[in-house]
């Protein structure tokens, strides 16, 4: 794995962790990265679960990329 590939994979894992945190933590900085706020018209606290699913998927894919 090249250096840039490794850095992008680590950045992907960090973004996945940020999405998982966005499910549980209310913070101005984290709110800007929430997927439900970016893509949905009327985000509500009930749509925060989208971030959890997406974050776990992103983390899983990037960890898989690191291992193989």
N, C-alpha and C positions, 0 to 999 in steps of 0.2 A: 504494500500500500504506500503510495507516494505521500509526501509531506502534506500537500494541499488536501488530498483525500482524507487523511487522518484529521486535519484541522476541521474540515467540513463535517466529518462524522461526529467529532466532539461538540461542534456547534449545534448539530442536530439533536444530540442527547441533551444539551443544555436547554434548547428550546422546548423539548419534550417535558423536561422537568419544570420549566416555567409554565407550560400549559397545565400540568398537573397542579401546580401551586395556584394557578388562576381559578381552579375549581373551588378551592377552600379559603383563599385569602383575598380580602378586598384591599387593593392598593392602587394608587393612580398609575404607577409604572406598569404593574402587571396587567391592569385593565386594558392598556393600549395593545397588548399582544394577544388578547382573547380572540379565538376564532369566531365565536358566536357574535361578538360585537362587530367584527370585520365583515362577516358574510350575511348576517340575518338582519332583517328590517327592524324588528322590535325585540331586542334581546332582553330577557328577563332572568331572574335568579334560577328559574327552572331550566333555562337553556345552558347553564354553566356546565352541565354534564357532558356536553359535546367536547369541551376542552379536555376532560379526563380521558375520554375514549381516544381522542386524537393524540394526546400526549403520550399515552401508553403505547399506541401504535407506532409513533415516531421513535420513541425510546427503543422499543423492541426491534424495529427495523435497523436502527443504527448499531445496536449491540450485535445483532446478527451480522451486519457488515464488518464489524471489527473482528468477529470470531472467524469468519470465512473469508 
